[in-house]
Amino acid sequence: MTTTVDPAGTMPTAADEARLWALIESAWKLLGPEPAALRRALLDRAPDAEDDELYAIDGWLDRFLANLHDLSADLSSPELTDLDRVVERKLYDIDRVEIHEVTDGSDDGFLYARGFIVALGEQFYEAVKADPAVAVLDAECEAMCYFFAHLHQERFGSWPETGSGISRESVNNRAGWPD
């Protein structure tokens, strides 16, 4: 299902993007060297590698998200909205058919796969954006897709209004899904 979007809506600032990536890195760093090595292995592997180790990072996602929650717990409504806008944009930018071909999944499954890509951090995100073959088949992190929106709802009782004019849902980036 596609909807009309305005990709020129409110854009995230460079500072907000840097803050998102710094928070994600901090949340991972708190977990120690093992998940760091697993994240590195995902970046360094041959894209066509068929290895069960690809999914070892899944066992760390809940703890990563708990750390990210703790690190973000005192942020203001505008700060959470800004971070949600960045995640929304990152998910939108990798809403592309060639990434879907690697990750597979339904519309929701592809959204969650893109959440996994964001959750693994800037280096992994940029690697997948540049070369979709770096993505991992069926890897998902649903919670990352609306992480800051849910935190905003939890803390302030409302869903943040990003003003972006885009949707993070799958198959909404027209440039990524040419006819």
C-alpha positions in Angstrom: 0.0 0.0 0.0 1.5 3.3 -1.0 0.4 6.7 0.2 1.1 10.2 -0.9 4.0 11.7 1.0 6.0 14.9 1.0 9.7 13.9 1.1 10.6 17.6 1.4 8.9 18.0 4.7 10.7 18.9 7.9 14.1 17.3 7.7 16.2 16.1 10.6 19.2 18.3 11.5 22.8 17.0 11.4 22.9 17.5 15.1 19.8 15.3 15.6 21.3 12.6 13.4 24.6 12.7 15.3 22.7 12.4 18.5 20.8 9.4 17.3 23.9 7.6 16.2 25.7 8.5 19.4 22.8 7.2 21.6 22.8 3.9 19.6 26.5 3.5 20.0 26.4 4.3 23.7 23.6 1.7 24.2 25.7 -0.9 22.4 28.9 0.0 24.2 27.3 -0.6 27.6 27.0 -4.3 26.5 30.7 -4.9 26.2 33.0 -6.4 23.6 30.9 -9.5 22.5 28.1 -7.6 20.7 30.7 -5.2 19.4 32.5 -8.1 17.8 29.3 -9.5 16.4 28.4 -6.1 14.8 31.8 -5.9 13.3 31.5 -9.4 11.9 28.3 -8.4 10.2 30.1 -5.5 8.5 33.2 -7.5 7.6 31.5 -10.7 6.2 31.2 -11.6 2.6 27.7 -10.5 1.7 26.7 -13.9 0.4 27.9 -15.7 3.6 25.5 -18.3 4.9 26.4 -18.5 8.6 24.2 -19.0 11.6 26.5 -16.5 13.4 24.7 -13.8 11.4 21.9 -14.0 13.8 23.9 -14.1 17.1 23.3 -10.4 17.5 19.6 -11.1 18.0 20.3 -12.3 21.5 21.6 -8.8 22.4 18.8 -6.7 20.9 16.6 -6.6 24.0 19.5 -5.5 26.2 20.5 -2.9 23.6 16.9 -1.5 23.6 16.8 -1.5 27.4 20.0 0.5 27.4 18.7 2.9 24.7 15.5 3.4 26.8 17.6 4.2 29.9 19.8 6.6 28.0 16.8 8.4 26.5 14.5 8.4 29.6 15.1 12.0 30.6 14.8 13.5 27.1 12.3 16.2 26.6 9.3 16.0 24.3 11.0 18.1 21.5 14.2 15.9 21.8 12.2 12.7 21.5 10.3 14.1 18.6 13.6 15.1 16.9 15.0 11.6 17.4 11.8 10.0 16.1 12.1 12.3 13.0 15.6 11.0 12.4 14.6 7.3 12.7 11.6 8.0 10.4 13.8 9.5 7.8 16.4 6.8 8.1 13.8 4.1 7.6 12.3 6.0 4.7 15.6 6.4 3.0 16.3 2.7 3.0 12.8 1.8 1.9 14.1 0.5 -1.4 13.3 -2.5 -3.5 17.0 -3.6 -3.8 17.2 -3.7 0.0 13.9 -5.6 0.3 15.3 -8.2 -2.2 18.0 -9.0 0.3 16.0 -8.8 3.6 12.8 -10.3 2.3 9.6 -10.2 4.3 6.1 -8.7 4.1 5.5 -5.0 4.3 5.7 -5.2 8.1 8.6 -7.6 7.9 10.5 -5.2 5.7 9.8 -2.4 8.1 11.2 -4.5 10.9 14.2 -5.4 8.8 14.9 -1.7 8.3 14.6 -1.3 12.0 17.3 -3.9 12.5 19.5 -2.0 10.1 19.1 1.3 12.0 19.5 -0.5 15.4 22.9 -1.8 14.4 24.2 1.7 14.1 25.5 4.2 11.6 28.3 2.1 10.1 26.0 -0.8 9.3 23.2 1.5 8.1 25.6 3.3 5.7 27.0 0.0 4.5 23.6 -1.4 3.7 22.5 1.9 2.1 25.6 1.8 -0.2 25.5 -1.9 -0.8 22.2 -3.7 -0.1 24.0 -7.1 -0.2 25.3 -6.2 3.3 21.8 -6.5 4.8 20.8 -9.7 6.5 17.9 -12.0 5.4 15.0 -12.0 7.8 16.8 -10.0 10.5 14.3 -7.8 12.4 14.1 -5.2 15.2 10.5 -4.1 15.3 10.9 -2.0 18.4 13.5 0.3 16.8 10.9 1.4 14.1 8.9 3.4 16.6 11.2 3.4 19.6 11.2 7.2 20.3 7.6 7.6 19.4 6.7 4.9 21.9 8.9 6.5 24.5 7.3 9.9 23.8 3.8 8.3 24.3 5.0 6.6 27.5 6.4 9.9 29.0 4.1 12.6 27.6 0.9 10.7 26.7 0.9 11.6 23.0 2.4 10.5 19.8 5.1 13.0 18.4 4.3 15.0 15.4 7.5 15.0 13.3 6.2 17.3 10.5 8.3 15.3 8.0 5.5 14.5 5.6 6.8 11.0 5.1 5.9 7.5 6.3 8.3 5.0 7.7 6.0 2.2 6.5 7.2 0.0 3.7 6.8 0.8 0.0 6.3 4.5 0.6 9.5 5.9 -0.7 8.6 6.2 -4.4 12.2 6.8 -5.4 13.0 3.4 -3.9 10.2 1.5 -5.7 10.3 2.6 -9.3 7.4 1.3 -11.4 
